[in-house]
């Protein structure tokens, strides 16, 4: 690997993770516009309604951790990251109630707290790194250090909502498993035959027992150019 590519800045890595997801999994099928909700549909016959926005994700799961392992074969770029969020509670800004969520990347000495309203809009950002910085105003969701978290955790909802993608896969198995302290019913889907640009894919969608809440918790995809992505939710707390 080219050593010059190992010295990416934190912001650069964050953006690169989002780019790699698009490259490896394909925007047309798997990665609609997450920050705006995207085009969402429920897989036919699934019997469950996916989480459709960050506020409902935070309400159902106040704490989550996931890992990314990605390889962009075209650019010879490897990224490995562990991301997490924790719901801290609520706060009020200009008479509007917000849910405060702290995001972190393992190994990076700076966290960011986003203040989310009931529709997923952000009214305030607090960057915690030595000297704290607070940002107010419009367009905060486009700041690179928060946008990557919105996209990456939103990506889990996008996968569960993507009927087009799931129609290309075959159901392989169903099981009950625990991810951290939370027990879930997990359905595994496989790509049975090569479908450009994918040579293989495994997708796992989890449903909270007794509810209509479901979320993608694992995806392992390989492309014909040897690019790969492995995403896994390693801990969920209700």
Backbone bond lengths (Angstrom), bond angles and torsions (degrees), N, CA, C in turn:
res aa  C-N    CA-C-N  psi(-1)  N-CA   C-N-CA  omega(-1)  CA-C   N-CA-C  phi
1 X - - - 1.456 - - 1.511 110.08 -
2 X 1.291 116.63 144.65 1.450 122.22 179.45 1.522 109.99 -65.61
3 X 1.359 119.85 116.44 1.450 121.58 -176.57 1.512 112.79 -60.09
4 X 1.319 118.03 -26.92 1.462 119.85 -177.49 1.512 111.66 -66.77
5 X 1.328 118.01 -16.08 1.452 121.25 -178.65 1.520 112.12 -89.64
6 X 1.310 117.89 -2.06 1.453 120.79 -178.64 1.522 111.81 -85.59
7 X 1.311 117.94 -13.99 1.444 120.49 -174.39 1.508 113.25 -99.33
8 X 1.328 118.75 35.04 1.445 121.35 179.11 1.517 110.57 -64.43
9 X 1.337 116.45 142.58 1.455 120.54 174.41 1.515 109.02 -69.78
10 X 1.357 116.91 165.27 1.451 120.72 178.36 1.513 111.21 -59.82
11 X 1.333 117.24 -44.62 1.464 120.45 178.89 1.515 110.34 -63.50
12 X 1.328 116.15 -39.91 1.449 119.89 179.50 1.503 111.83 -63.46
13 X 1.312 117.47 -40.94 1.458 121.06 177.61 1.517 110.68 -63.02
14 X 1.334 115.83 -41.93 1.456 119.87 -179.12 1.515 111.01 -59.78
15 X 1.319 116.17 -46.68 1.453 119.88 179.25 1.519 110.56 -65.77
16 X 1.330 116.72 -39.56 1.463 120.55 -178.13 1.517 111.85 -63.62
17 X 1.350 117.64 -35.49 1.460 120.03 178.13 1.519 110.17 -60.60
18 X 1.334 116.33 -45.29 1.456 119.95 179.63 1.521 110.20 -62.28
19 X 1.334 117.04 -44.16 1.453 121.24 -179.66 1.526 110.76 -61.80
20 X 1.326 116.71 -41.37 1.456 120.05 -178.58 1.518 111.81 -64.66
21 X 1.329 116.72 -37.36 1.450 119.74 178.01 1.519 109.84 -59.09
22 X 1.329 115.45 -45.07 1.462 119.83 -179.96 1.522 110.91 -64.33
23 X 1.335 116.37 -44.40 1.454 120.71 -178.78 1.519 111.10 -61.23
24 X 1.333 116.56 -46.36 1.457 119.88 -171.29 1.518 112.62 -80.04
25 X 1.322 117.86 -39.00 1.454 119.34 -174.47 1.522 114.11 -101.13
26 X 1.326 118.10 -14.87 1.462 119.72 174.20 1.502 112.98 86.02
27 X 1.329 116.63 114.64 1.456 121.29 -176.20 1.517 112.55 -62.59
28 X 1.318 118.86 -33.20 1.463 120.77 -173.31 1.521 112.35 -63.84
29 X 1.341 117.23 -32.37 1.460 119.50 -175.62 1.516 113.77 -106.28
30 X 1.347 117.52 -34.22 1.448 119.04 -164.85 1.511 113.76 -116.93
31 X 1.307 120.05 -19.07 1.459 119.69 -167.62 1.517 112.08 -129.36
32 X 1.350 119.10 68.17 1.447 120.55 174.95 1.516 110.20 -68.83
33 X 1.336 117.36 175.51 1.462 121.76 -175.96 1.515 109.68 -68.15
34 X 1.329 116.43 100.98 1.455 121.13 -172.59 1.510 112.07 -73.62
35 X 1.325 117.49 -38.16 1.448 119.49 -176.77 1.523 111.49 -65.66
36 X 1.346 117.90 -20.66 1.454 121.49 179.39 1.524 111.94 -108.49
37 X 1.324 116.41 8.42 1.447 120.60 177.24 1.504 113.82 96.80
38 X 1.326 118.58 -27.93 1.454 121.95 176.25 1.522 112.58 68.88
39 X 1.312 115.24 -174.24 1.452 121.68 175.20 1.507 107.86 -96.83
40 X 1.330 116.81 112.65 1.445 121.01 -171.89 1.513 110.24 -116.01
41 X 1.316 115.40 141.45 1.457 120.74 176.49 1.504 109.10 -150.01
42 X 1.329 115.59 153.93 1.453 120.28 -178.60 1.520 109.63 -92.58
43 X 1.356 118.67 128.79 1.457 120.81 177.85 1.520 111.13 -53.23
44 X 1.327 116.48 135.40 1.455 120.97 -177.17 1.513 111.31 -59.00
45 X 1.326 116.01 127.83 1.448 120.77 176.03 1.519 114.57 77.91
46 X 1.331 116.83 10.40 1.459 118.63 -176.58 1.518 112.04 -72.66
47 X 1.362 117.17 -29.58 1.446 119.89 179.56 1.500 113.97 73.04
48 X 1.327 118.37 9.79 1.457 121.33 -179.65 1.520 109.50 -139.44
49 X 1.302 115.82 150.24 1.456 121.47 178.44 1.514 108.98 -104.19
50 X 1.323 119.16 117.80 1.465 121.02 -179.37 1.517 112.21 -64.40
51 X 1.310 116.51 155.74 1.462 122.04 168.93 1.523 106.69 -62.27
52 X 1.332 116.84 133.13 1.460 119.50 -172.27 1.518 114.62 -115.92
53 X 1.311 119.11 5.28 1.458 120.00 179.00 1.508 111.07 -166.90
54 X 1.320 116.02 160.49 1.459 120.12 -178.49 1.527 113.10 -59.50
55 X 1.347 120.18 -40.57 1.476 117.90 178.86 1.528 112.70 -57.39
56 X 1.345 117.53 -41.37 1.468 118.67 178.96 1.520 111.52 -71.92
57 X 1.334 116.95 -31.80 1.465 119.83 175.65 1.523 110.39 -62.28
58 X 1.338 116.40 -47.06 1.463 120.75 -179.64 1.528 111.18 -65.54
59 X 1.348 117.45 -34.30 1.464 120.66 -179.96 1.522 111.22 -69.23
60 X 1.335 116.73 -39.11 1.467 120.30 -178.48 1.524 112.22 -80.00
61 X 1.328 116.12 -35.02 1.465 120.78 -176.91 1.530 109.31 -132.70
62 X 1.328 118.97 93.51 1.461 120.87 -178.01 1.526 114.57 -72.01
63 X 1.332 116.54 -7.62 1.465 118.92 178.50 1.531 108.99 -147.62
64 X 1.335 116.45 133.22 1.451 120.58 179.95 1.514 110.30 -149.65
65 X 1.317 114.54 147.82 1.464 121.22 174.34 1.521 108.51 -136.57
66 X 1.330 116.60 138.49 1.459 119.63 177.02 1.519 110.33 -144.11
67 X 1.335 114.67 158.66 1.458 120.90 -179.53 1.514 110.10 -118.05
68 X 1.342 115.43 146.87 1.459 123.64 175.58 1.517 108.40 -121.17
69 X 1.312 116.76 131.33 1.461 122.20 169.20 1.522 106.03 -131.17
70 X 1.315 117.21 112.08 1.455 120.75 -174.38 1.521 111.03 -130.62
71 X 1.326 114.81 147.45 1.459 121.19 176.38 1.520 108.75 -136.47
72 X 1.314 115.81 120.00 1.460 123.48 175.97 1.521 107.18 -98.67
73 X 1.345 115.97 101.75 1.464 120.53 -174.90 1.518 112.04 -65.96
74 X 1.319 117.63 -33.20 1.464 121.16 -177.67 1.524 110.98 -63.48
75 X 1.339 116.09 -42.43 1.460 120.76 -177.73 1.520 113.25 -102.54
76 X 1.336 117.09 4.14 1.467 122.04 -179.48 1.522 110.65 52.29
77 X 1.335 115.67 52.19 1.459 121.95 -175.03 1.523 110.06 -121.91
78 X 1.327 115.89 126.62 1.462 122.25 177.14 1.527 108.92 -114.27
79 X 1.327 116.36 135.78 1.459 121.57 174.51 1.523 109.40 -133.27
80 X 1.314 115.58 135.05 1.456 122.05 176.14 1.523 107.52 -131.88
81 X 1.324 117.25 119.79 1.455 120.93 -177.85 1.515 110.94 -140.76
82 X 1.332 115.31 150.45 1.451 122.01 171.99 1.525 107.55 -121.50
83 X 1.333 116.57 117.65 1.460 122.54 -175.86 1.521 109.80 -112.81
84 X 1.325 116.20 150.84 1.459 119.66 178.32 1.519 110.03 -150.12
85 X 1.342 114.22 158.63 1.464 119.21 169.18 1.512 109.03 -138.58
86 X 1.343 115.03 155.44 1.454 122.63 177.72 1.516 108.44 -139.69
87 X 1.325 117.47 125.75 1.455 121.07 175.65 1.526 108.36 -76.43
88 X 1.338 115.88 122.44 1.463 121.19 -175.82 1.519 113.18 -91.59
89 X 1.313 116.94 -20.12 1.464 120.18 -175.87 1.522 109.29 135.36
90 X 1.320 115.68 -155.18 1.459 120.26 -177.81 1.526 110.83 -118.72
91 X 1.324 114.82 161.05 1.455 121.93 176.34 1.514 108.84 -149.44
92 X 1.313 117.16 160.56 1.456 122.05 -178.29 1.514 109.89 -117.61
93 X 1.317 115.38 133.41 1.464 122.09 179.50 1.521 107.62 -138.63
94 X 1.340 116.56 119.36 1.468 121.53 -178.06 1.523 111.82 51.85
95 X 1.331 115.30 45.70 1.472 124.06 176.84 1.524 113.60 69.05
96 X 1.338 117.84 7.33 1.458 121.63 177.66 1.518 109.87 -106.64
97 X 1.330 117.08 134.52 1.457 120.71 179.31 1.515 110.52 -85.97
98 X 1.318 115.46 134.78 1.459 122.43 -179.59 1.520 110.06 -123.86
99 X 1.334 115.44 152.56 1.458 121.91 170.10 1.513 108.32 -96.85
100 X 1.321 116.86 124.14 1.467 121.76 -177.62 1.534 109.31 -92.93
101 X 1.325 115.22 124.32 1.463 120.96 -176.24 1.525 109.06 -127.55
102 X 1.325 115.68 125.44 1.461 120.70 178.84 1.525 110.15 -97.29
103 X 1.338 116.26 127.84 1.460 123.07 178.97 1.518 109.70 -110.90
104 X 1.330 115.56 146.14 1.462 119.81 -178.94 1.521 109.76 -147.27
105 X 1.330 114.88 151.47 1.458 122.94 172.37 1.521 107.73 -119.11
106 X 1.317 117.61 124.40 1.461 121.07 -178.44 1.518 110.59 -57.22
107 X 1.341 115.58 133.43 1.454 120.76 178.91 1.509 114.77 86.24
108 X 1.331 117.71 -5.26 1.462 121.78 178.82 1.533 108.22 -108.58
109 X 1.337 118.83 119.92 1.468 121.77 -172.61 1.522 113.45 -80.66
110 X 1.301 117.70 45.60 1.460 120.23 175.55 1.508 109.23 -155.75
111 X 1.343 115.92 128.67 1.452 122.28 176.14 1.523 108.17 -108.84
112 X 1.317 115.44 163.57 1.457 120.32 176.95 1.520 108.48 -133.28
113 X 1.337 115.73 134.88 1.465 121.76 177.63 1.522 108.14 -108.59
114 X 1.333 115.74 118.43 1.455 121.26 177.04 1.506 110.72 -101.06
115 X 1.337 116.08 136.64 1.460 122.38 176.60 1.531 107.37 -99.31
116 X 1.351 117.49 108.24 1.453 122.80 -174.87 1.524 110.75 -103.79
117 X 1.357 116.08 132.08 1.454 118.66 174.69 1.524 109.96 -85.39
118 X 1.316 116.78 -175.29 1.468 120.58 -172.27 1.526 113.32 -68.63
119 X 1.330 117.82 -16.58 1.463 120.84 178.05 1.521 112.97 -102.28
120 X 1.327 117.21 3.35 1.456 121.13 179.15 1.511 114.36 95.44
121 X 1.338 117.68 -1.40 1.456 120.55 176.35 1.517 111.51 -71.67
122 X 1.326 117.20 153.15 1.465 122.33 -178.07 1.527 109.11 -109.50
123 X 1.328 115.99 124.03 1.457 120.63 -179.82 1.509 113.62 -100.70
124 X 1.337 116.18 -16.32 1.472 119.25 -177.36 1.519 109.27 -158.84
125 X 1.316 115.65 144.33 1.459 122.61 173.88 1.518 109.30 -126.87
126 X 1.326 115.81 130.68 1.463 121.83 174.36 1.519 107.92 -115.62
127 X 1.321 116.64 117.98 1.460 121.63 178.79 1.519 107.77 -99.40
128 X 1.323 115.21 119.33 1.462 121.28 -175.30 1.518 108.62 -103.55
129 X 1.318 115.88 103.34 1.473 120.47 -179.19 1.517 108.68 -161.78
130 X 1.340 116.01 90.79 1.465 118.62 -177.40 1.511 109.60 69.17
131 X 1.329 116.53 -98.33 1.449 122.05 174.24 1.519 108.62 -87.50
132 X 1.323 116.56 119.62 1.457 120.00 -175.82 1.525 110.94 -70.53
133 X 1.337 115.67 148.39 1.456 121.89 176.20 1.526 107.97 -129.25
134 X 1.324 116.17 137.21 1.460 122.03 178.39 1.519 109.25 -120.36
135 X 1.349 115.41 134.45 1.457 121.48 -179.98 1.524 108.79 -122.23
136 X 1.336 115.97 133.97 1.450 122.80 177.54 1.527 108.89 -126.20
137 X 1.341 115.91 154.43 1.456 117.95 174.95 1.509 112.72 123.46
138 X 1.333 115.42 -170.26 1.459 121.50 -177.97 1.527 111.64 -86.71
139 X 1.319 116.04 156.59 1.453 121.13 174.59 1.505 115.38 78.44
140 X 1.329 117.52 13.38 1.470 119.49 -177.03 1.524 111.68 -64.64
141 X 1.329 117.70 -29.01 1.462 120.49 -179.18 1.518 112.05 -65.99
142 X 1.339 117.42 -13.18 1.467 121.04 179.92 1.520 113.01 -92.83
143 X 1.339 117.42 -3.92 1.461 119.86 176.80 1.530 108.43 -65.23
144 X 1.340 118.77 131.68 1.473 120.34 -175.16 1.514 114.21 -55.05
145 X 1.342 117.61 -37.24 1.466 118.56 -174.06 1.521 112.56 -75.90
146 X 1.319 119.81 -10.97 1.463 121.05 172.81 1.524 110.58 -110.47
147 X 1.331 117.09 -29.08 1.465 120.62 -176.79 1.522 112.06 -60.68
148 X 1.330 116.63 -38.70 1.465 118.59 -179.32 1.521 111.36 -62.81
149 X 1.354 117.75 -37.03 1.461 120.17 178.52 1.525 110.89 -69.33
150 X 1.325 116.55 -42.84 1.465 120.41 177.86 1.521 110.22 -58.18
151 X 1.328 116.27 -46.04 1.459 120.49 -178.97 1.517 112.48 -67.51
152 X 1.342 116.46 -44.59 1.462 119.73 -173.85 1.521 112.52 -69.52
153 X 1.342 117.37 -44.63 1.462 118.64 178.13 1.528 110.66 -75.99
154 X 1.317 116.74 -32.46 1.454 119.35 174.58 1.510 112.31 -65.47
155 X 1.320 116.16 -28.68 1.471 122.50 178.75 1.525 111.64 -58.18
156 X 1.332 116.95 -34.05 1.459 120.98 178.63 1.525 110.84 -64.32
157 X 1.329 116.47 -39.48 1.459 120.07 176.36 1.524 110.54 -68.47
158 X 1.333 116.30 -39.94 1.458 120.89 -179.46 1.520 111.42 -59.76
159 X 1.308 117.20 -43.17 1.461 120.97 179.32 1.526 111.47 -61.71
160 X 1.330 116.76 -45.27 1.458 120.40 -178.78 1.523 111.80 -66.72
161 X 1.340 116.79 -27.11 1.457 121.47 -177.30 1.521 113.58 -89.05
162 X 1.321 117.87 -9.20 1.460 120.44 -167.41 1.528 111.71 -87.84
163 X 1.335 115.49 90.80 1.459 120.71 -178.33 1.520 111.77 -63.94
164 X 1.340 117.14 -33.20 1.464 120.25 179.96 1.515 110.71 -63.44
165 X 1.327 116.41 -46.30 1.457 120.21 178.22 1.523 110.96 -61.28
166 X 1.329 116.75 -48.55 1.458 120.52 -174.73 1.526 111.06 -64.98
167 X 1.336 115.83 -29.49 1.470 118.58 178.29 1.524 112.16 -65.61
168 X 1.332 117.15 -19.93 1.460 121.16 178.76 1.524 112.23 -86.85
169 X 1.325 116.21 -7.81 1.459 121.04 -175.40 1.525 110.69 -108.77
170 X 1.327 115.33 161.68 1.459 121.88 176.76 1.522 109.25 -115.19
171 X 1.349 115.07 137.05 1.456 118.99 178.52 1.525 109.16 -68.48
172 X 1.329 115.40 128.21 1.461 120.38 -176.05 1.527 112.45 -102.82
173 X 1.343 116.16 -45.67 1.460 118.65 -175.86 1.521 110.20 -161.45
174 X 1.334 114.34 164.14 1.455 121.72 174.50 1.517 107.92 -133.66
175 X 1.331 115.28 141.54 1.464 119.18 -179.40 1.521 109.41 -156.07
176 X 1.322 115.23 165.04 1.462 121.85 173.50 1.516 107.88 -108.06
177 X 1.328 115.63 127.69 1.453 119.63 -176.68 1.515 110.18 -144.03
178 X 1.314 116.35 166.00 1.462 121.80 177.54 1.518 109.33 -111.15
179 X 1.314 115.61 132.27 1.457 122.32 173.28 1.517 106.20 -115.06
180 X 1.320 116.19 103.61 1.458 119.48 -168.99 1.524 107.91 65.06
181 X 1.334 117.98 -133.73 1.470 120.29 -177.56 1.523 113.92 -87.51
182 X 1.324 118.51 3.72 1.466 121.60 -173.05 1.520 111.53 -108.16
183 X 1.343 115.95 127.70 1.456 121.04 177.60 1.529 109.39 -90.20
184 X 1.336 116.21 134.54 1.455 121.56 -174.48 1.527 110.55 -138.57
185 X 1.335 115.14 152.66 1.460 121.34 170.13 1.525 107.46 -92.60
186 X 1.330 117.02 120.87 1.461 121.42 -172.53 1.528 110.31 -115.56
187 X 1.339 115.30 129.20 1.461 121.95 174.65 1.519 108.89 -109.42
188 X 1.321 116.20 129.68 1.464 121.84 -179.72 1.524 109.88 -102.74
189 X 1.344 115.24 132.61 1.459 122.27 177.77 1.526 108.92 -118.08
190 X 1.340 116.15 144.96 1.458 121.48 -179.63 1.523 110.35 -128.37
191 X 1.320 115.25 148.08 1.455 120.89 170.24 1.523 106.92 -86.85
192 X 1.333 116.79 109.72 1.455 121.38 -171.74 1.528 112.78 -75.74
193 X 1.320 117.48 -33.23 1.458 120.53 -179.63 1.527 109.28 -134.92
194 X 1.293 115.95 156.34 1.454 120.84 -176.83 1.527 110.52 -60.91
195 X 1.322 115.00 132.69 1.462 121.68 177.96 1.520 106.90 -137.36
196 X 1.334 115.91 110.88 1.466 120.96 -174.00 1.529 111.00 -52.03
197 X 1.356 116.36 133.25 1.461 126.08 5.15 1.527 113.63 -95.39
198 X 1.322 118.46 16.40 1.457 120.56 -172.43 1.525 112.10 -91.61
199 X 1.305 116.06 137.20 1.455 120.52 170.84 1.522 110.88 -97.70
200 X 1.347 116.95 -24.97 1.463 120.76 175.43 1.525 109.36 -163.32
201 X 1.329 115.50 156.56 1.454 121.10 176.05 1.516 109.66 -159.63
202 X 1.326 115.23 138.38 1.456 122.65 170.99 1.526 107.53 -125.26
203 X 1.314 116.70 127.25 1.464 122.17 -178.88 1.515 108.84 -127.75
204 X 1.328 117.23 133.18 1.460 121.82 177.16 1.525 109.10 -121.27
205 X 1.329 114.18 127.22 1.459 121.27 178.96 1.517 108.11 -116.55
206 X 1.341 116.00 128.15 1.461 121.27 -176.15 1.522 110.47 -107.24
207 X 1.325 115.36 143.56 1.455 122.85 176.56 1.520 108.60 -123.21
208 X 1.343 116.47 135.24 1.457 120.03 175.44 1.521 108.02 -70.98
209 X 1.329 118.53 123.65 1.468 120.77 -177.51 1.528 111.79 -53.56
210 X 1.337 115.20 133.28 1.451 120.59 177.19 1.512 114.88 80.02
211 X 1.334 117.99 7.26 1.465 121.50 -179.32 1.520 110.32 -130.87
212 X 1.328 115.45 175.93 1.455 121.71 173.98 1.522 111.45 -103.12
213 X 1.313 117.28 22.44 1.464 122.30 -175.94 1.518 109.76 -96.71
214 X 1.332 116.86 121.00 1.460 119.84 178.30 1.520 110.46 -138.25
215 X 1.350 113.27 156.61 1.450 120.96 -172.44 1.520 108.64 -156.66
216 X 1.325 116.87 141.83 1.459 119.64 172.03 1.524 108.87 -70.88
217 X 1.328 116.52 134.56 1.460 120.24 -178.19 1.526 112.59 -122.61
218 X 1.337 116.85 -4.97 1.467 119.28 -178.12 1.519 108.88 -161.32
219 X 1.324 116.22 135.77 1.464 121.14 169.62 1.515 108.24 -145.99
220 X 1.325 114.85 132.64 1.460 121.79 177.38 1.525 106.57 -130.90
221 X 1.325 116.32 109.61 1.467 120.42 -174.45 1.519 110.70 -127.33
222 X 1.347 114.76 143.60 1.459 121.33 174.98 1.519 108.59 -128.29
223 X 1.339 114.95 142.26 1.454 120.00 178.04 1.523 110.52 -107.40
224 X 1.312 114.77 164.79 1.460 119.63 -178.88 1.521 112.08 -65.24
225 X 1.339 118.83 -22.34 1.467 120.46 177.21 1.520 112.03 -87.22
226 X 1.370 116.28 7.39 1.460 124.54 177.78 1.516 114.23 79.68
227 X 1.346 118.06 6.55 1.459 120.17 170.24 1.524 108.63 -67.99
228 X 1.340 116.52 148.68 1.459 120.83 -177.77 1.520 110.97 -141.37
229 X 1.322 114.62 156.82 1.453 120.82 168.84 1.521 108.79 -142.64
230 X 1.317 115.67 135.61 1.461 122.11 174.34 1.522 106.81 -129.03
231 X 1.308 115.67 112.84 1.462 121.89 178.16 1.511 108.40 -118.85
232 X 1.338 116.63 133.95 1.461 119.38 -178.71 1.528 110.55 -145.95
233 X 1.329 116.39 128.74 1.450 120.85 171.62 1.519 106.94 -77.40
234 X 1.312 116.92 119.63 1.466 121.11 -174.28 1.524 112.82 -98.76
235 X 1.340 117.02 -18.68 1.465 119.53 177.45 1.515 109.82 -156.83
236 X 1.337 115.70 137.23 1.457 123.62 177.00 1.520 108.43 -133.87
237 X 1.322 116.20 137.90 1.460 120.24 177.12 1.506 108.95 -128.26
238 X 1.325 116.46 130.72 1.469 121.70 176.85 1.505 109.98 -95.23
